[in-house]
Amino acid sequence: MLPSDRYLTIAAPAEFGFKEKGSKFLAFAYPVADEAAVKAQLAQLRKPYFDATHHCYAYALGPQRAATRANDDGEPSGTAGLPILNQIKAAGLSDVLVVVVRYFGGTKLGAAGLVAAYKTAAAEVLALARPLEKTLTETLQLGFNYLALHQVMRVVKELDLPIVAQTFDNQCQLTVQVRASQAAAAKQKLTECGCALL
C-alpha cells in the first residue's frame, strides 16, 4: 500500500499484440499527464492504424484517478473500454492511457469473447510497462529577513527540501518543494523560524 502522497504510473510506452479467431488486437499503453495529452496520443495513433476496425481505449488521470473514461469505439457497449479501464484500476495505475486497436478477422467473438480479448490485451500491455512511482509535492514560496537566513536554511536542509529558486537580499525569497504529506509540518517549522508564506 502506497502512502497517500505517492502513486503509480508507467515510465514509458509499451506495446503488445495477439490474434483471437482471426481478429488482430494491438494494445498500447502510454503515460499521460492530462486530457490534452490523451487526445494528442489518440490522434497520433490513428495515423498508422487508420484502417483498423476499432480504436477502443480507457484512461485514468490524477493520483486518485479522479478523471477516468472508457470508449468502446463502435464495439457493443461495455465490451471494450470498460474491460480496459478495469485493468488500469486493477494494476493500481494513474496518468495512463491504454488503447487497443482491433482489426476484425471475419469471425464474431460475441460479447463475452470481446470482453475477454480487450481485458487480455490491456492486462498484457500493462504487465510489460515499467511501473514508475511518483510523489505529490507542493511548492512553497517563502519570504524572510536576511537575519533569519541561517535558521531558514538549517530547516530547509533538515527537511531535505529541494530549492527551486532563491533571492538573497535584505528581504530574501526562497521557493522550495515539499512532499504533500509533509507540507503542514514543513510550513509550521518554517514560519516558526521567521518565514512568511508568499
C-alpha positions, 0 to 999 in steps of 0.5 A: 500500500502506497502512502497517500502522497505517492502513486503509480504510473508507467515510465514509458510506452509499451506495446503488445499484440495477439490474434483471437479467431482471426481478429488482430488486437494491438494494445498500447499503453502510454503515460499521460499527464492530462486530457490534452495529452490523451487526445494528442496520443489518440490522434497520433495513433490513428495515423498508422492504424487508420484502417483498423476496425476499432480504436477502443481505449480507457484512461485514468488521470490524477493520483486518485484517478479522479478523471477516468473514461472508457470508449468502446469505439463502435464495439457493443457497449461495455465490451471494450473500454470498460474491460480496459479501464478495469485493468488500469484500476486493477494494476493500481495505475494513474496518468495512463492511457491504454488503447487497443486497436482491433482489426476484425478477422471475419469471425464474431467473438460475441460479447463475452469473447470481446470482453475477454480479448480487450481485458487480455490485451490491456492486462498484457500491455500493462504487465510489460510497462515499467511501473514508475512511482511518483510523489505529490509535492507542493511548492512553497514560496517563502519570504524572510529577513536576511537575519533569519537566513541561517535558521531558514536554511538549517530547516530547509536542509533538515527537511531535505527540501529541494530549492527551486529558486532563491533571492538573497537580499535584505528581504530574501525569497526562497521557493522550495518543494515539499512532499504533500504529506509533509507540507503542514509540518514543513510550513509550521517549522518554517514560519516558526523560524521567521518565514512568511508564506508568499 
